[in-house]
Structure formats: structure tokens, C-alpha cells
Amino acid sequence: MNTQQQFVDGFCALAHEAHLASRKRGTWDDLRSDGECIAMMHADLSRALEALSHGNPVEGSVPPFSQGEAALAELIVRIMDFAVARQFFIAEALVAKMETLRMRREA
């Protein structure tokens, strides 16, 4: 199995785990709109920016990581959860995007 497939498999496994945890918490009891989901992702980006503007201190809930790292990790978890809910192939799209970027650098 190549590295890209290992990444896809691992990412998808974590995405399904994130979505299952989200469903168990009741997050998806009422169908969430795409706009609501994207707004929550945007809020995570805003928290990361705020953390960086304040020196990026250690996050209390996930030490030793910084608040910026924790906010970006939360963003990725939200993206994973959303991708499973909407049946998006984010891991595969990411691999394809990286290949496109690699080809641009070589051109």
C-alpha cells in the first residue's frame, strides 16, 4: 500500500470516528445546513487567528498544544465530520490537490 492510500485510509477512519462522535453528542439530530457548518468552520479559523494575535498561548484542554493548534485541529475535525455527513471525498481530493500543486512546481 502506498503512502497516499495509507493517508486516505487513516483520514477516512478518523473522519468516520469524528462523525460518529458528533452523532452520539446529538449534533446531527436536526439536519444542519451547509451554511451553519461552514460558519462553524469559520469560527474555528477566527479562534486560531485570535490565538495568534495574543501570542498563541497553550490551550488548557489539550496541552501541550497551543490555542492556535487546537483551533486548527478542531477545524479539521469539523471538516471531517461535514465530509462524512455530505459524503464528500475530502481525503482523496486532498491527495489530488497535492499532486496538482506538485505538478505546478515542476512545470
LORO-783525 format. One record per atom (N, C-alpha, C): x, y, z. Coordinates in steps of 0.1 Angstrom, whole numbers, padded with zeros to 4 digits, always signed. Last residue first. Example, Ala and Ser with C-alpha at 12.3 -4.5 7.8 and 13.67 -1.06 7.14 Angstrom:
BEGIN
+0128-0022+0071;+0137-0011+0071;+0129+0000+0079;+0132-0057+0078;+0123-0045+0078;+0132-0033+0078;
end
This chain:
BEGIN
+0066+0224-0133;+0064+0230-0147;+0073+0242-0149;+0068+0217-0107;+0077+0210-0117;+0077+0217-0131;+0047+0230-0095;+0061+0233-0091;+0071+0228-0101;+0026+0217-0107;+0028+0231-0110;+0042+0235-0106;+0028+0191-0095;+0030+0193-0110;+0032+0207-0114;+0021+0198-0069;+0035+0192-0072;+0038+0194-0087;-0005+0205-0072;+0005+0215-0067;+0019+0210-0071;-0016+0181-0080;-0017+0192-0089;-0007+0203-0085;-0011+0166-0057;-0005+0162-0069;-0005+0174-0079;-0028+0180-0039;-0013+0180-0036;-0006+0176-0049;-0052+0173-0050;-0048+0187-0050;-0033+0188-0048;-0053+0145-0045;-0053+0150-0059;-0048+0165-0060;-0054+0146-0017;-0043+0139-0024;-0042+0144-0038;-0078+0159-0014;-0066+0165-0008;-0053+0159-0015;-0096+0141-0024;-0095+0154-0031;-0082+0161-0026;-0093+0121-0006;-0089+0118-0020;-0087+0132-0027;-0104+0134+0016;-0090+0128+0017;-0085+0126+0002;-0130+0141+0008;-0120+0151+0011;-0106+0145+0011;-0155+0133-0006;-0143+0125-0006;-0131+0135-0004;-0186+0136+0011;-0175+0142+0003;-0163+0133+0004;-0210+0131+0024;-0204+0120+0015;-0195+0127+0005;-0219+0147+0044;-0223+0151+0030;-0217+0141+0019;-0208+0135+0066;-0223+0138+0066;-0227+0140+0051;-0181+0135+0060;-0188+0122+0061;-0203+0124+0060;-0176+0162+0060;-0174+0154+0048;-0181+0141+0048;-0182+0170+0086;-0190+0175+0075;-0189+0166+0062;-0161+0157+0099;-0175+0154+0103;-0184+0158+0091;-0139+0170+0087;-0140+0155+0086;-0155+0151+0088;-0143+0196+0095;-0143+0193+0081;-0145+0178+0079;-0141+0193+0123;-0153+0197+0117;-0154+0194+0102;-0113+0185+0124;-0124+0176+0129;-0137+0180+0123;-0102+0209+0114;-0101+0197+0107;-0111+0186+0111;-0110+0226+0136;-0114+0229+0122;-0113+0216+0113;-0095+0215+0156;-0110+0215+0157;-0116+0217+0143;-0069+0222+0147;-0073+0208+0149;-0088+0206+0149;-0071+0249+0150;-0070+0243+0136;-0073+0228+0136;-0073+0251+0178;-0084+0256+0169;-0083+0251+0155;-0049+0240+0186;-0062+0234+0190;-0073+0238+0181;-0031+0258+0175;-0030+0244+0170;-0044+0237+0174;-0038+0281+0190;-0039+0281+0175;-0039+0266+0170;-0032+0273+0216;-0046+0276+0212;-0048+0276+0197;-0008+0246+0215;-0012+0260+0216;-0026+0261+0212;-0004+0216+0234;-0006+0223+0222;-0011+0237+0224;+0002+0197+0254;+0010+0209+0254;+0007+0218+0241;-0032+0204+0264;-0018+0207+0265;-0010+0195+0260;-0061+0209+0258;-0052+0199+0251;-0037+0203+0251;-0073+0228+0273;-0079+0215+0272;-0071+0204+0265;-0057+0251+0273;-0059+0244+0286;-0065+0230+0284;-0031+0258+0250;-0046+0255+0252;-0048+0247+0265;-0007+0283+0254;-0010+0269+0255;-0025+0268+0257;-0010+0312+0232;-0007+0305+0245;-0011+0290+0244;-0004+0332+0210;-0006+0317+0208;-0003+0309+0221;-0003+0359+0211;+0009+0352+0214;+0007+0337+0214;-0027+0369+0201;-0024+0370+0215;-0012+0362+0220;-0029+0362+0175;-0028+0377+0178;-0025+0379+0193;-0033+0335+0177;-0020+0340+0172;-0018+0355+0175;-0059+0335+0186;-0049+0330+0194;-0035+0335+0190;-0073+0347+0164;-0073+0354+0177;-0061+0348+0186;-0069+0326+0146;-0063+0340+0143;-0062+0348+0156;-0083+0306+0158;-0069+0304+0155;-0062+0318+0153;-0109+0317+0158;-0102+0314+0171;-0087+0312+0169;-0113+0318+0130;-0112+0330+0138;-0106+0328+0151;-0114+0291+0125;-0104+0299+0119;-0102+0312+0126;-0138+0285+0139;-0125+0279+0143;-0113+0286+0137;-0156+0300+0124;-0154+0304+0138;-0141+0297+0143;-0156+0285+0100;-0150+0299+0100;-0147+0303+0114;-0169+0263+0109;-0155+0261+0105;-0149+0275+0105;-0194+0274+0114;-0187+0269+0125;-0172+0267+0122;-0201+0281+0087;-0199+0292+0097;-0191+0287+0109;-0204+0255+0076;-0193+0264+0072;-0190+0275+0082;-0227+0248+0090;-0215+0240+0091;-0203+0248+0087;-0245+0267+0081;-0242+0266+0095;-0229+0259+0097;-0245+0261+0053;-0241+0274+0058;-0237+0274+0073;-0256+0236+0052;-0243+0238+0048;-0237+0251+0054;-0276+0229+0082;-0274+0234+0068;-0259+0235+0065;-0283+0199+0099;-0276+0212+0099;-0274+0216+0084;-0311+0183+0111;-0302+0185+0100;-0296+0198+0099;-0308+0175+0144;-0315+0183+0135;-0306+0185+0123;-0288+0157+0152;-0302+0153+0155;-0312+0162+0146;-0261+0161+0150;-0268+0160+0138;-0283+0156+0140;-0253+0162+0177;-0250+0174+0168;-0258+0173+0155;-0254+0142+0195;-0267+0148+0191;-0265+0160+0181;-0232+0128+0202;-0235+0140+0210;-0248+0147+0206;-0233+0109+0182;-0236+0105+0196;-0239+0117+0205;-0225+0125+0160;-0239+0120+0161;-0243+0116+0175;-0198+0129+0168;-0207+0140+0167;-0222+0136+0167;-0188+0103+0167;-0188+0110+0180;-0198+0122+0179;-0191+0099+0140;-0199+0090+0149;-0200+0097+0163;-0173+0118+0130;-0188+0119+0127;-0196+0110+0136;-0149+0108+0139;-0154+0121+0143;-0169+0123+0141;-0148+0083+0126;-0148+0084+0141;-0153+0097+0146;-0147+0092+0100;-0159+0084+0104;-0160+0084+0120;-0122+0104+0101;-0134+0112+0098;-0146+0105+0102;-0105+0083+0107;-0106+0094+0117;-0119+0102+0114;-0108+0069+0083;-0111+0063+0095;-0113+0073+0106;-0099+0088+0064;-0113+0084+0064;-0117+0077+0077;-0072+0090+0072;-0080+0102+0073;-0095+0097+0073;-0063+0063+0066;-0063+0069+0080;-0072+0081+0082;-0068+0062+0038;-0074+0052+0048;-0074+0058+0062;-0052+0083+0029;-0066+0083+0027;-0073+0074+0037;-0026+0074+0038;-0032+0087+0043;-0047+0087+0041;-0024+0051+0023;-0024+0050+0038;-0030+0063+0044;-0024+0061-0002;-0035+0053+0002;-0036+0051+0017;+0001+0075-0001;-0011+0082-0003;-0024+0074+0001;+0019+0054+0003;+0017+0064+0013;+0004+0072+0011;+0006+0022-0009;+0014+0034-0010;+0011+0044+0001;+0009-0012+0000;+0000+0000+0000;+0009+0012+0000;
end
